[in-house]
């Protein structure tokens, strides 16, 4: 009977680099704190808040490939990187964006009636062990993109008023806990992966271009920028319905 394969040896340098990736993931909370500091000022500038949150999003988008490259699950196994990631994500994708919506008065008073359900629903979404279907390329429920919701809430506040923002937030809070699937951009099935990722890159550039004149960017740029979110929602519903039909047929 052959002996089981030996555990790969982890050097001190490899271990230090792996823990460095955990530290990089955790750095997102520092940028979250800087965003919160801006909101605590007497006259907060939402542009600065979104820029700090954008840096946090950049960290979140890049720490996964780093974690896999440095094999943190093996080389830094005393720390659960997923827990760090979830905590930072809740603050940067949910808590702080919704706090900004309340702070700026982009929903009717009392804002807690609309912000509270979204905060709680998102917390349940983060705690749902089945929230990510990485094999199928889906999130279960609205994936707590409240930073995007907050960005557009500020843009459309003067045009549509606070009640539209309130209705959108409540509707998305409900979708967060319903068994509706939204595509996972990095894992969306082919042939949709390329248009989804390329569209996301172009859309991100448009959002950055809107920041200097936020919350009153050029109207044409605002309208064009909404094409990608509409495409994302439509594709999510289409692929979810297609998958449900395939499962029923099987």
C-alpha positions as CSV (number, residue, x, y, z in Angstrom):
1,X,0.0,0.0,0.0
2,X,1.5,3.3,-1.1
3,X,2.1,6.1,1.4
4,X,-0.1,9.2,1.2
5,X,1.6,12.1,-0.6
6,X,3.5,14.4,1.7
7,X,2.1,17.9,2.5
8,X,3.9,20.5,0.4
9,X,6.4,22.5,2.4
10,X,5.5,26.1,3.0
11,X,8.5,28.5,3.3
12,X,8.6,31.5,5.6
13,X,8.6,33.8,2.6
14,X,5.5,32.1,1.1
15,X,3.7,32.3,4.4
16,X,4.5,36.0,4.8
17,X,3.3,36.7,1.3
18,X,0.1,34.8,1.9
19,X,-0.6,36.8,5.1
20,X,0.2,39.9,3.1
21,X,-2.7,39.1,0.8
22,X,-5.0,38.9,3.8
23,X,-3.7,42.3,4.9
24,X,-4.3,43.7,1.5
25,X,-7.9,42.4,1.6
26,X,-8.3,43.9,5.1
27,X,-7.0,47.3,3.8
28,X,-10.4,47.9,2.3
29,X,-11.8,48.7,5.7
30,X,-9.4,51.6,5.9
31,X,-10.8,53.1,2.7
32,X,-14.3,52.5,4.1
33,X,-13.3,54.5,7.2
34,X,-12.0,57.3,5.1
35,X,-15.4,57.4,3.3
36,X,-17.2,57.4,6.7
37,X,-15.0,60.3,7.8
38,X,-16.1,62.3,4.8
39,X,-19.7,61.6,5.6
40,X,-19.3,62.7,9.2
41,X,-18.2,66.2,8.1
42,X,-20.6,69.2,8.3
43,X,-20.8,69.4,4.4
44,X,-19.9,65.9,3.0
45,X,-18.8,65.7,-0.6
46,X,-20.3,62.6,-2.1
47,X,-17.7,62.6,-4.8
48,X,-15.0,62.0,-2.2
49,X,-17.1,59.3,-0.6
50,X,-17.5,57.4,-3.9
51,X,-13.8,57.8,-4.8
52,X,-12.8,56.1,-1.5
53,X,-15.4,53.4,-2.1
54,X,-14.1,52.9,-5.6
55,X,-10.6,52.3,-4.2
56,X,-12.2,49.7,-1.8
57,X,-13.9,48.1,-4.8
58,X,-10.6,47.9,-6.7
59,X,-9.1,46.1,-3.7
60,X,-12.0,43.7,-3.6
61,X,-11.7,43.0,-7.4
62,X,-8.0,42.2,-7.2
63,X,-7.6,40.3,-3.9
64,X,-9.2,37.1,-5.2
65,X,-6.7,36.5,-8.0
66,X,-3.9,37.3,-5.5
67,X,-5.3,34.9,-2.9
68,X,-5.3,32.1,-5.5
69,X,-1.9,33.0,-6.8
70,X,-0.3,32.8,-3.4
71,X,-2.5,29.9,-2.2
72,X,-3.6,31.6,1.0
73,X,-5.9,28.7,2.0
74,X,-2.8,26.5,2.4
75,X,-0.1,29.1,3.4
76,X,-2.2,31.3,5.7
77,X,-4.8,29.0,6.9
78,X,-5.1,30.5,10.4
79,X,-7.0,33.4,8.9
80,X,-10.2,33.0,6.9
81,X,-9.9,35.4,4.0
82,X,-13.6,35.0,3.1
83,X,-14.6,36.3,6.5
84,X,-12.5,39.4,6.1
85,X,-13.8,39.9,2.6
86,X,-17.5,39.6,3.7
87,X,-17.0,42.1,6.5
88,X,-15.3,44.7,4.3
89,X,-17.8,44.1,1.5
90,X,-20.8,44.7,3.8
91,X,-19.4,48.0,4.8
92,X,-18.3,49.2,1.4
93,X,-21.1,47.7,-0.7
94,X,-24.0,48.1,1.7
95,X,-23.6,50.0,5.0
96,X,-21.7,53.1,3.8
97,X,-23.5,53.6,0.5
98,X,-26.9,53.4,2.2
99,X,-25.6,55.7,5.0
100,X,-24.7,58.2,2.3
101,X,-28.2,58.0,0.8
102,X,-29.6,58.9,4.3
103,X,-27.0,61.5,5.0
104,X,-27.7,63.4,1.8
105,X,-31.4,63.2,2.1
106,X,-31.9,61.2,-1.1
107,X,-34.9,59.3,0.4
108,X,-37.9,60.8,2.3
109,X,-37.8,61.2,6.1
110,X,-37.6,59.2,8.2
111,X,-35.0,57.5,6.0
112,X,-34.7,54.5,8.3
113,X,-38.0,53.2,7.0
114,X,-36.3,52.6,3.6
115,X,-32.7,52.2,4.6
116,X,-33.4,49.7,7.4
117,X,-35.0,47.0,5.3
118,X,-32.1,47.2,2.8
119,X,-29.5,46.9,5.6
120,X,-31.2,43.9,7.1
121,X,-31.9,42.2,3.8
122,X,-28.3,42.6,2.7
123,X,-27.1,41.2,5.9
124,X,-29.2,38.1,5.3
125,X,-27.8,38.0,1.8
126,X,-24.2,38.0,3.0
127,X,-25.0,35.3,5.6
128,X,-26.7,33.0,3.1
129,X,-24.5,30.0,2.5
130,X,-26.0,29.5,-0.9
131,X,-25.7,33.1,-2.0
132,X,-23.0,32.3,-4.6
133,X,-23.4,29.6,-7.2
134,X,-19.9,29.8,-8.5
135,X,-20.4,26.7,-10.7
136,X,-23.4,28.2,-12.5
137,X,-22.1,31.8,-12.4
138,X,-25.0,33.3,-10.4
139,X,-25.7,35.2,-7.2
140,X,-28.9,34.2,-5.3
141,X,-30.8,37.4,-4.8
142,X,-29.8,41.0,-5.5
143,X,-26.0,40.9,-4.9
144,X,-26.0,44.1,-2.6
145,X,-24.6,46.5,-5.2
146,X,-25.8,49.4,-3.0
147,X,-22.8,51.5,-4.0
148,X,-24.2,51.6,-7.5
149,X,-27.7,52.3,-6.3
150,X,-26.5,55.1,-4.1
151,X,-24.5,56.6,-7.0
152,X,-27.6,56.8,-9.2
153,X,-29.8,57.9,-6.3
154,X,-27.8,61.1,-6.1
155,X,-27.9,61.7,-9.8
156,X,-31.6,61.2,-10.2
157,X,-32.7,62.8,-6.9
158,X,-33.3,66.3,-8.4
159,X,-35.2,64.9,-11.4
160,X,-37.2,62.1,-9.9
161,X,-37.4,63.0,-6.3
162,X,-36.8,61.0,-3.1
163,X,-39.8,58.7,-3.4
164,X,-38.5,57.0,-6.5
165,X,-35.2,56.3,-4.7
166,X,-37.2,54.9,-1.8
167,X,-39.2,52.6,-4.0
168,X,-36.2,51.3,-5.8
169,X,-34.4,50.6,-2.6
170,X,-37.3,48.7,-1.1
171,X,-37.8,46.7,-4.3
172,X,-34.1,45.7,-4.4
173,X,-34.2,44.9,-0.7
174,X,-37.0,42.5,-1.4
175,X,-35.1,41.0,-4.4
176,X,-32.1,40.4,-2.1
177,X,-34.0,37.8,-0.1
178,X,-36.1,36.3,-3.0
179,X,-34.9,33.2,-4.9
180,X,-34.1,35.3,-8.0
181,X,-30.6,34.8,-9.5
182,X,-28.3,37.5,-10.8
183,X,-25.3,36.8,-12.9
184,X,-21.8,36.7,-11.3
185,X,-19.8,38.8,-13.8
186,X,-16.5,37.0,-13.4
187,X,-18.1,33.6,-13.7
188,X,-21.0,34.2,-16.1
189,X,-21.4,31.3,-18.6
190,X,-20.0,31.7,-22.1
191,X,-20.7,33.2,-24.6
192,X,-21.9,36.0,-22.3
193,X,-18.7,36.5,-20.3
194,X,-16.9,38.7,-22.8
195,X,-19.7,41.2,-23.3
196,X,-20.5,41.3,-19.6
197,X,-16.9,42.0,-18.6
198,X,-16.2,44.3,-21.5
199,X,-19.4,46.2,-20.8
200,X,-18.5,46.5,-17.1
201,X,-15.2,48.0,-18.0
202,X,-16.7,50.6,-20.3
203,X,-19.4,51.4,-17.8
204,X,-16.9,51.8,-15.0
205,X,-15.1,54.4,-17.1
206,X,-18.3,56.3,-17.6
207,X,-19.1,56.3,-13.9
208,X,-15.6,57.8,-13.2
209,X,-16.2,60.4,-15.9
210,X,-19.4,61.4,-14.1
211,X,-17.7,62.0,-10.8
212,X,-16.2,65.5,-11.5
213,X,-19.6,67.1,-12.0
214,X,-21.5,64.8,-9.7
215,X,-24.4,64.9,-8.8
216,X,-25.1,66.8,-12.0
217,X,-23.1,65.1,-14.7
218,X,-24.0,65.6,-18.4
219,X,-27.5,64.2,-19.1
220,X,-26.3,62.3,-22.2
221,X,-23.6,60.6,-20.2
222,X,-26.0,59.7,-17.4
223,X,-28.5,58.1,-19.9
224,X,-25.8,56.2,-21.8
225,X,-24.4,54.9,-18.5
226,X,-27.7,53.3,-17.6
227,X,-27.5,51.0,-20.6
228,X,-25.2,48.5,-18.8
229,X,-27.2,48.2,-15.6
230,X,-30.3,47.5,-17.7
231,X,-28.4,45.0,-19.8
232,X,-27.1,43.3,-16.6
233,X,-30.7,43.0,-15.1
234,X,-32.2,41.8,-18.4
235,X,-29.5,39.2,-19.0
236,X,-29.8,38.0,-15.4
237,X,-33.5,37.4,-15.7
238,X,-33.1,35.8,-19.1
239,X,-30.4,33.4,-18.0
240,X,-32.2,32.6,-14.8
241,X,-35.5,31.8,-16.6
242,X,-33.5,29.7,-19.2
243,X,-31.9,27.8,-16.4
244,X,-35.2,27.1,-14.6
245,X,-36.7,25.8,-17.9
246,X,-33.8,23.5,-18.4
247,X,-34.0,22.1,-14.9
248,X,-37.8,21.5,-15.3
249,X,-37.2,19.7,-18.6
250,X,-34.5,17.6,-17.0
